[in-house]
Amino acid sequence: MMGVMILSPYEWMIPALKDSVNVIRESDRKSSIIPLFADPDAVQRLVSD
């Protein structure tokens, strides 16, 4: 299992972070993304991308 904490709504755009999440999604591993901000629109973009 891999967990990623996102400290701001802008960090999800970092290519290395997005690549890491995509690698985990494509494998048989489980992952979790933990947004540490409260903007509902930003959270939705994060989990939908």
N, C-alpha and C positions, 0 to 999 in steps of 0.2 A: 504494500500500500504506500502511496505517495500522497502527501498533503502539501498544498501550496497556499500560503497566506498572501492575499493581495492587500497592500496597505493603502492604495489610493485608486480611484477610478481610472487612472491613466496607466498604471502598471500592467494591465492586461494587454496593452498594445506592444509591450516589449517582445520582439521576435523570439528571443531565446526562451522566454516563458511560454509563449504560445506553442513553440515547437516542442517543448518538454511535455506540455499537457497533451498535445496531439500524439506523441509517441506513446504515452501511457494509455490514452484512449484506444489506440490501435493494438495494444498488447492485451494479454489476459489478466493484467494487473488492475487493481482498483485504485481510484484516486479521489481526492476531494479538493475542492477549491473553497477557501474560506475568505470571503470579502470582509475587510475590516473597515467598512464605510457604510453609510446608511441611505445613500441615494438610490431609490428603487429603480429608476431608469438605468443607472450605471450597472446595478446588479443584474438586471435583465439582459443587458448587452453582454455582460461577462459570461453568463451561463448559456446564452443563445449562440454565441459565436463559435 
